[in-house]
Amino acid sequence: MATVSIMAAIWIADPNVKETVDEALNIIIYTSFMLTSVTLIYSLLFYILLPSIPRKSDSKSYQILELIIYAYFFDKERRKEWE
């Protein structure tokens, strides 16, 4: 926004630089368009492909974590008995 404001001020102050300001505005507009279209394409791909990514169920992950924790404490208690 600041760049466009400065360009507008220069354009008003010196009408002879109209071609330079037009080129700069074209560059800004094309860059904004490209950025918007790339963001839109990636967001659509992410939205479409996200459901197809295989996920582990949360309950299954918690069950595995529970087994690991129980095994750790069981092993810890077993070692205490032998000491």
C-alpha positions in Angstrom: 0.0 0.0 0.0 2.8 2.4 0.8 4.5 1.6 -2.5 1.3 2.4 -4.4 0.9 5.7 -2.4 4.4 6.8 -3.2 3.9 6.0 -6.8 0.7 7.9 -6.9 2.3 10.9 -5.3 5.2 10.8 -7.9 2.7 10.4 -10.7 0.8 13.4 -9.6 3.9 15.5 -9.0 5.6 14.6 -12.3 3.2 13.6 -15.2 6.2 12.8 -17.4 6.9 9.5 -15.5 3.5 8.1 -16.4 5.1 5.1 -18.3 7.4 4.2 -15.4 4.5 4.3 -13.0 2.3 2.2 -15.3 5.0 -0.4 -15.6 5.4 -0.5 -11.8 1.7 -0.8 -11.3 1.5 -3.6 -13.8 4.3 -5.4 -12.0 2.5 -5.0 -8.6 -0.8 -6.2 -10.1 0.7 -9.2 -11.8 2.6 -10.2 -8.7 -0.5 -9.9 -6.6 -2.5 -12.0 -9.1 0.2 -14.7 -9.1 0.4 -14.8 -5.3 -3.3 -15.0 -5.0 -3.6 -17.7 -7.6 -0.8 -19.8 -6.1 -2.3 -19.5 -2.7 -5.7 -20.5 -4.0 -4.3 -23.5 -5.9 -2.4 -24.8 -2.9 -5.4 -24.3 -0.5 -7.7 -26.2 -2.9 -5.2 -29.0 -3.2 -4.8 -29.2 0.6 -8.6 -29.1 1.0 -9.1 -31.9 -1.6 -6.2 -34.1 -0.5 -6.6 -33.8 3.2 -9.4 -36.3 3.7 -7.4 -38.9 1.6 -4.4 -38.9 3.9 -4.5 -42.0 6.1 -4.6 -41.3 9.8 -4.3 -43.5 12.8 -7.4 -43.4 15.0 -6.8 -41.6 18.2 -8.2 -44.4 20.4 -5.7 -46.8 18.9 -2.8 -44.4 19.6 -3.9 -44.0 23.2 -4.2 -47.7 23.6 -0.6 -48.2 22.4 0.6 -45.4 24.6 -1.2 -47.0 27.6 0.4 -50.4 26.9 3.9 -48.8 26.8 3.3 -46.9 30.1 2.0 -50.1 31.8 4.9 -52.1 30.5 7.3 -49.5 31.8 5.8 -49.5 35.3 5.5 -53.3 35.3 9.2 -53.7 34.4 10.1 -51.1 37.0 8.2 -53.0 39.7 9.7 -56.3 38.6 13.2 -55.0 38.9 12.5 -53.7 42.4 11.5 -57.2 43.4 14.8 -58.7 42.3 17.0 -56.1 44.0 
